[in-house]
Amino acid sequence: MVKIAVLGYGTVGSGVVEVIERNRMLIEKRVGKRLEVKYVLDIRDFPGDPYEDRIVHDAERILKDPEVEIICETMGGIEPAYTYSKRALEAGKSVCTSNKELVAAHGAELIALSEKHGCNYLFEASVGGGIPIIRPLNCALTAERVVEITGILNGTTNYILTRMEKDGADFGTVLKEAQQKGYAERNPEADVEGYDACRKIAILTSLIAGRTVDFGEIHTEGITGITPEDFQYARAMGRTIKLLAVSREEEDGYLASVTPCMLKKEVPLALVNGVFNAVSVRGNTLGESMFYGKGAGKLPTASAVVSDVVDCARHLGEHMVCIWEDEPVRLKPFEEGVSRFFVRMKEESEAEADAVFGPVAKIRLQELSGEYGFLTEPMTEREFAGKHRKVSGMISRIRVRD
Ligand code: HSE
């Protein structure tokens, strides 16, 4: 019998219990032992819940119970999750988490601690919800030098962008829907401003580099500036708009960013809609490989946590190698990145813009008077910012990926 505890009985934590109950026979067969959820930690009571009798309010009962061998940390946030995870690992208990905030901030330290104490710190659910991406990077792609990762890594923003594009839905209304469906963070600013995707690309980059990326250094833009008019232009150009997280190894460091991008409608990432996420991984000998699935939501995320529980239960007392050291990864300055840009310009500034950007093909939409749009040639962020400063009538700009 393997005894586990779940810290946090919210969306993901209750999903963990549900997945274990629903698939108990299969899971136990795969582990080769019975599983028991001995405790569920939460500050609330859950009268009438089938797990009512396992609810505890004091983490000490779990951390000091030698019978508990695996902990699912589904609390989110840094504290008290950080302290509880450290205490659990120091006691030789493996920890499986969906907490991307904590993994991005303290991944290297917690993995090192798990190694020292002969247990594991696993975080499959921290990136891409239910999509298996951490285990593939750690186990299946170990022959590769991964040179680029491009992903749609946030379900909430992809859901919002899809509904804006397909149904002309209003930002605020769709965000509320995403919250009701259990996709959004407690503070949805983390989703819509791109911070959540930023932490996820930091985790992936740390894994491919084997060293730590400071997520605070990653250039991050969210989707709050994207408007229905941007989608009108995108449609006219056979494109769509997605929030892309990108990390690429270049000669002098990694270039990482999270920004809304215009993509041609036919490229695979453009076809990822709603709460789905996708991660495209480019290896130096494998070429491109893509992972696709539900990026948020109770059961998909819980399924990833439980897959980690199975892994830990199969390897009790044995640390599984995960190379992520405390050394910093050098990130290239974002200003050196090269893109094409889609620019919306006021008609009154056309002469100014012509002088700065040179001859460009202009897109004029009947329904949008007083403005036009155009695509620039490829240029660095620094060059674009210099041109931007020279024209007064720029309404907005979106990076373009071909
Ligand atoms: N808020 C996150 C998202 C949850 O929308 O992707 C999954 O990490």
Residues whose N, C-alpha, C, O or C-beta is under 5 A from the ligand:
A	BS01	HSE	G129 L153 N154 G155 T156 Y183 A184 E185 D191 G295 A296
